[in-house]
Amino acid sequence: MSRYIRFRDFDWVLLGFVLLICALGVSEIYSATLHTKFEGMYLRQIYWIMAGVVLLFIVSLMNYHSLLEAVPWMYGFSLLSLISVLVFGKKYLGARRWIDFRVFHFQPSEWVKLILILTMAKYFADYRANELPFRELVKAGLVVLFPMLLVLKQPDLGTALTYVPIAIMALFLGGMKARHGIVLLLVAAVLMPAVWKWGLKPYQKERLMTFIAPEADARGAGYQVIQSQVAVGAGGVWGKGIAKGTQTQGQFLPVPHTDFIFAAWSEEHGFVGALLVLLLYFGVLMRLIHDAQTAPDRAGVFLIMGVVAVLAFHVLVNVGMVVGFMPVTGIPLPMMSYGGSSILFTFLALGIVMNVRMRRFVN
Amino acid sequence: MYGREEKVPILRLAVAQYVILAIFLLLVYGLWRLQVMQSERYTNMAEQNRIKEVPILAPRGRLLDREGRPIVDNYPSFSALLLRSQGKISEANLDAIAIGLHLDATELKNRVRRLSSMPGYQPIFLKFDITPDELAFIESHRNEYPELDTITVHRRLYPKNGFMAHLVGYVGEVSEEMLNQPRFELYNSGDVVGQSGIEAEYNDTLMGKNGSRRVMVNSKGKEVGELSDTPAVPGKALQLTIDLDLQIAAEEALGDRPGAIVAMDPRSGEILAMVSRPTFDPNSFAVHISNKEWTALLNDPGKPLLNKAIQAQLAPGSVFKVIMSVAGLQEKAITPEQKVVCNGGADFYGHFFKCDRHHGPVSMAQAISVSCDTYFYTLGARLGITRIAQWASAFGLGQKSGIDLPQEASGVMPSESWKIKTQKQKWYAGETISVSIGQGAVAVTPIQLARAIGAITSDGQLRTPHLVRPDSLPPQYTAAQHYNDVKTVPIDSDAWTLITDAMADVTTTGTASMAHLPGIDFAGKTGTAQTISLEARKRMGTSAGKAFEDNAWFVGVTPRRNPEIVVAVLSQGAGWGWRSGIVASKIVKVYVDKKAAHDAGRPYTLPKIEPVAPGADSGEAPSSQPSTPAATPPAANPPKTGNNQAALRMGGVWSDPTGHLHSGNFSLDNTSAANHAAPFHRATAAPGMEAFADAASNMRATNAPTHNNVPSDNKLPRSSPHWTPTLATLPAPGWRMRGEQ
């Protein structure tokens, strides 16, 4: 089969877009960490990106069908790793999310995202029908729900929420009926008060309250929300220039190189710069959907659309948080935010997409 | 196995595409809203975030006496504060801080909670004027409590024991009420401004102008750069007309007795000394007066905050007879030779007006010397109230003297029109008789009397009394340019000679013969003013009547004509006027001795002045026999000033001449023993201010007993914008290290 694989079919345009976004991210990490204890982190980000690109090529060479065959093993392994995090995990800032392997910290919930995309693709590739009965819908939902509950238990609401779009995208493409969708929405609405009462930690409630009325506690929980909007707004149309954003450089903006990198970028590069970044993301997503349309089979479509769902969700939640549309959840902006896990996940996911694309003329 | 034919419907992919498009349009709208529509608002918010105005406090100008000796200066004071940009401080830490700073933990926590809504860069003040051990606590716990910090400010240090308190005044934070007044419109909330006395009158000059630095800060409040720097303009020092030697003599001579003293140079209007009793400690205002202390001061029946020298409005008693004499001779209502027979009083308008003794036939000269009431009743009846009021007003009675102090009282010089206007009543002729001897509705302030008598003895030349030398004032104080203006009330030279000679007799053979100063041309006039009518006092019985004992007045000059100094003394409830005469004589003696020493080129050493014992029995008549200067009765009790119970404790850090830093705690020494055990050798500064005396002009005797272990060549803290308080040297006499007591 491998003789059909050709790098002519490798999506160089997509990789170009992605690397451009990464480069902008690196420049902003450089600017936002100047004169702070994180100075020089942009170099580490470059190493992560380089590692990511290597990973992308490696993954693109592996046949995704063989990956799908391994899904039951991988799914079982994810559940195990999530449980082991709860048992052996390193506690940091009140949450158990990492396993300390001395050399590096392993955060299984990031990889579980990828495995869930594969699992969903496998599930719906096997199902092979354009109509999805309610029983199958529940079964597919439970597949996502188990790891999600384990992540919630860490607690890591942000990452747990990123599993939702994977499920929704898969169910939608898998032929979920409109009335079933409405039923699900109703169930969610009914469960909401119960989740508020028993499911959320106090700090999570506070974040949500802060999102609704940030001015009520401008120096406390609302601080991040307000400072982020001030940074974005103060950027104006053209921005203040690299390393000249007062909100970013004065450290008024919280974690400007990770979760709030888009606010830092918007302050220093203005509406024009922010629009450019959004266009690049839009371009990446559109390109991915295009690749999905030309995918060789059902599984390939589900794989790519799973990646689309996760990336779009990240962009929506992160940029939405920065401009004040979404509560603070601690979800990074893929490709731009500093962080190895996030970068490697993105490139792995894109590697699978390439894998699918390079096999579009197979058969 | 995964065939193309099983692909998902294209429609659903398209829907996903549109959903993503919608999401991006929403995000673009969010950016548009912030960055284009509300950009200006957020730009302002970002600027407010990062730019901080740090005030550079201008030190207040010092107050110096006429010879440049310090009266009021500043000292470095540390305040403890809590920085909140570091994040929330735990309750346990607050408990520890409360112990270290000697604060109440519950109160501290409540305050921190209450003020937690303030913007984070505004610190919470925990304690003003902390002691060295509290300072040491903060310094040694920098790592544990990074949010605990100190700030150095210049604080006013006033002379101890309320010395010159009324004249100098005190400072305090400008109140909201004051900020609404137009004259304070340039002041900012938090400014420390003069609230009374010289401090208030010349606040604009003394205050200087605070500078500021516009700095960039980061979110921790840490400075990361400076934008601009406006240096502070330090307040200007004011040189007062006060002579500290005379001031000390006046303060000591009056002792504890309620009353006031004004000593003035009638040739220029310069005030040489001014005292009011009871007094208060302005140092307690300089730090942070407690509500309790403030209420106690306000409700004190002795009214310690009142400057009686310019605010007490009292009957002048027989001192008024000098003015009557001028009026009588100038109006030719009587001739110098004409005699009036005194039979212990006389009948006027159907009433008998009493004189304190049977003087027999008296001329004007005799009448002044022995203070015969009958003579002046008769003169008053001849002059009538209108002419009396004209002459008294010409000499400034019942009017503000125009002294450069706030809230001077005008007093009252009654007349027919005044009575109709204020009481809607006709003037009764009998009232004129009372006014003739300075009773009835006449009410004057000590400064008015000093000015009037000074003018009469200076051949009618009336000056504006003032406390600040015009050359130390900026030009906007236009009043100071008119200090050389003279208002002359013409007096015939015969009349002038007669009256001034008679006043000289007062201190030799007259009513104040106990205040005689051998070899000194000392003239004056006593006054014993009733505070209530004799009948009323009789009705109240002796014990209750004590509270209304007569006010003793004396206004003296030296020499008798064209005097160099006029001293007005008011001793409330001291009985006879001669007691005040003795007080005045002590001040005059100091003036004459100092001048003689100066003329001979000798340094002047101020002797210990004993306060004049309060008159125990007001019924005692003064001896009419000339006598040697009254031996001053020893003080029954060591005198105490107003509210000296609370010793002022202060902390400071200073360096000794070898450069070693010391810190210590000082308390203003208020014990009467320390006050009076050692006589003043040479006044180098106001009491308690010796540490600030200029080292260059240090005239302190080398054997000065109180200067324990402080090197005499101390470099002392001076008010300057570049003054580094931690290197300041501090204290000397009057101050004591804690633990040295």
Interface residues (C-beta under 8 A of the other chain):
Chain A: H65 A125 R128 N130 M169 F172 L173 G174 G175 R219 Q227 Q229 V230 A231 V232 G233 A234 G235 G236 V237 T246 Q247 Q249 G250 Q251 F252 S266 G270 F271 A274 L275 L278 Y281 F282 L285 M286 I289 A292 Q293 A295 P296 D297 R298 A299 G300 V301 F302 M305 V308 A312 V315 L316 V319 G320 V323 G324 F325 N363
Chain B: M1 Y2 G3 R4 E6 K7 V8 P9 I10 R12 L13 V15 A16 Q17 I20 L21 I23 F24 L26 L27 V28 G30 L31 W32 R33 L34 Q35 V36 Q38 S39 R41 Y42 T43 M45 A46 E47 N49 R50 P119 G120 M216 V217 N218 S219 K220 V224
